């Protein structure tokens, strides 16, 4: 169950990073909506990360949380913000995913 919470926490990390990206280009009330989304996602992400660390090692939990957030944010950047998706960028994202999976298998 805590691995599920950790993955969800990482997805909310993607949410708060994405909201920051949208807030950067927003004006007026839209800016405040995106910042509200940022604060909401940040809060949920931190609470879920805390819950996951109650049974998982902090080093593993933090590495997986940041890894899920990094991979998700890069994918949102590619698909939503039209950032480049060259071979090396995708290669290293793939190695990051493999590392997250590896940590799952070696953590007791």
C-alpha positions as MATLAB code, in Angstrom:
seq = 'XXXXXXXXXXXXXXXXXXXXXXXXXXXXXXXXXXXXXXXXXXXXXXXXXXXXXXXXXXXXXXXXXXXXXXXXXXXXXXXXXXXXXXXXXXXXXXXXXXXXXXXXXXXX';
ca = [
       0.000    0.000    0.000;
       2.800    2.449    0.833;
       4.358    1.923   -2.601;
       1.036    2.970   -4.107;
       0.959    6.069   -1.902;
       4.504    6.837   -2.965;
       3.670    6.603   -6.678;
       0.603    8.807   -6.167;
       2.765   11.289   -4.244;
       5.146   11.359   -7.220;
       2.234   12.036   -9.568;
       1.179   14.972   -7.396;
       4.784   16.176   -7.671;
       4.274   16.169  -11.432;
       1.111   18.171  -10.788;
       2.827   20.883   -8.778;
       5.686   21.188  -11.257;
       3.220   21.402  -14.135;
       1.175   24.039  -12.329;
       4.337   26.105  -11.912;
       4.972   25.832  -15.645;
       1.432   26.973  -16.432;
       1.512   29.750  -13.817;
       4.660   31.111  -15.446;
       2.729   31.871  -18.627;
      -0.606   32.810  -16.990;
      -1.923   36.272  -16.204;
      -4.698   37.664  -14.043;
      -6.945   35.216  -12.237;
      -5.524   32.259  -14.168;
      -2.215   32.841  -12.419;
      -3.903   32.448   -9.012;
      -5.736   29.293  -10.102;
      -2.473   27.689  -11.224;
      -0.742   28.734   -8.007;
      -3.666   27.308   -6.026;
      -3.231   24.050   -7.946;
       0.483   24.176   -7.140;
      -0.162   24.563   -3.409;
      -2.803   21.819   -3.406;
      -0.573   19.340   -5.276;
       2.421   20.247   -3.122;
       0.462   19.629    0.076;
      -1.000   16.304   -1.070;
       2.382   15.159   -2.378;
       4.140   15.932    0.898;
       1.460   14.270    3.032;
       1.562   11.101    0.918;
       5.376   11.079    0.945;
       5.293   11.363    4.728;
       2.801    8.482    4.994;
       4.954    6.289    2.734;
       8.097    6.956    4.785;
       6.421    5.556    7.879;
       7.153    2.039    6.582;
       9.616    2.510    3.691;
      13.237    3.601    4.132;
      13.499    7.378    3.696;
      16.313    7.135    1.150;
      14.370    4.756   -1.059;
      11.098    6.651   -0.679;
      12.700    9.980   -1.512;
      14.565    8.569   -4.513;
      11.403    6.965   -5.907;
       9.315   10.088   -5.220;
      11.768   12.367   -7.009;
      12.237    9.818   -9.800;
       8.507    9.497  -10.479;
       8.215   13.273  -10.349;
      11.166   13.787  -12.677;
       9.985   11.244  -15.247;
       6.428   12.546  -15.155;
       7.505   16.173  -15.375;
       9.754   15.456  -18.347;
       6.882   13.658  -20.095;
       4.511   16.554  -19.376;
       7.189   18.904  -20.690;
       7.468   16.924  -23.910;
       3.749   16.437  -24.511;
       2.262   19.641  -23.037;
       5.013   22.252  -23.170;
       6.531   20.962  -26.448;
      10.021   20.509  -24.996;
      12.544   18.531  -27.091;
      12.529   14.726  -26.992;
      15.870   13.723  -28.436;
      17.461   10.294  -28.078;
      19.671   11.060  -25.073;
      16.885   12.677  -23.102;
      14.639    9.653  -23.610;
      17.556    7.286  -22.937;
      18.278    8.799  -19.539;
      14.594    8.960  -18.602;
      14.437    5.235  -19.424;
      17.431    4.535  -17.167;
      15.733    6.524  -14.411;
      12.595    4.394  -14.760;
      14.747    1.244  -14.611;
      16.402    2.568  -11.443;
      13.026    3.198   -9.777;
      11.918   -0.337  -10.616;
      15.238   -1.675   -9.309;
      14.770    0.122   -5.991;
      11.338   -1.468   -5.647;
      12.837   -4.946   -6.054;
      15.727   -4.488   -3.616;
      13.764   -2.732   -0.849;
      12.422   -4.957    1.935;
];
